[in-house]
Each structure stands twice: as C-alpha cells, then as structure tokens.
Amino acid sequence: MGGGGRGARVKYLREHPELEQTTRYSEFRFWWQVTNGSTPDEVRVLLEEPGEQTIDPVQMAALAGPQWNEIQTKTIKEAWFYPPAWVLYFDDTSVVAIVHKVSSMAPSP
C-alpha cells in the first residue's frame, strides 16, 4: 500500500489542528496508521485511493469472510479494499472496522 508521503501528512495536520485533540493523533502523525475512527480524508492521506470501493452489502460480507458475523452489527455503509489483503469498513463518518484478509495458502500459526 502506497502512502500519501510525509509532506501530505504534514499538510493535512496543519489544515486539521483538531486532530491533535483526538486519540488518533499519534497513529496518524508518528505511526502513519489507519485506526478505527479515521476519517475518509485521513485514510486517503495515509494510503491514497483504495483499489476498490463498494456499498453493496453482499460484496462487503464477501470481503470480510468469517469476520462479517462480528462486524455486521456496526453501522457499516461502505468498504474500501486495499490489495492484497486489507479492507476498511466505514459508517457515515469514519472507519468502524478493519479486516486483514489472510489467504487460505498462508501457513497456520
């Protein structure tokens, strides 16, 4: 997953000083991570545009696989897929769930 780069993050933080008052601030500024609560704009700055976006509940469930049972109770409105394995689920304003898809070919722990 490509990122928006340090310059884009610094610019975003300057344009959104309110982010400093949130618990997501360190993840965004220091760790460059998307977390639950990240806004779509924050996600775009950190990860750029997703490979796919969907509002179709059937496709969102398929992307989540077995984790759908756990996250479907949230107010999910949209999913963004970042190949090869990350899916971010949004409500009306922010990320509410993050799913890491693991291939069936991956070694078992």
Secondary structure, DSSP 8 states (H G I E B T S, - for coil): ----HHHHHHHHHHH-GGGGGSTTHHIIIII----TT--HHHHHHHH-S-SEEE--HHHHHHHHGGGHHHHTTS---EEEEETTTEEEEE-SSSEEEEEE---TTS---
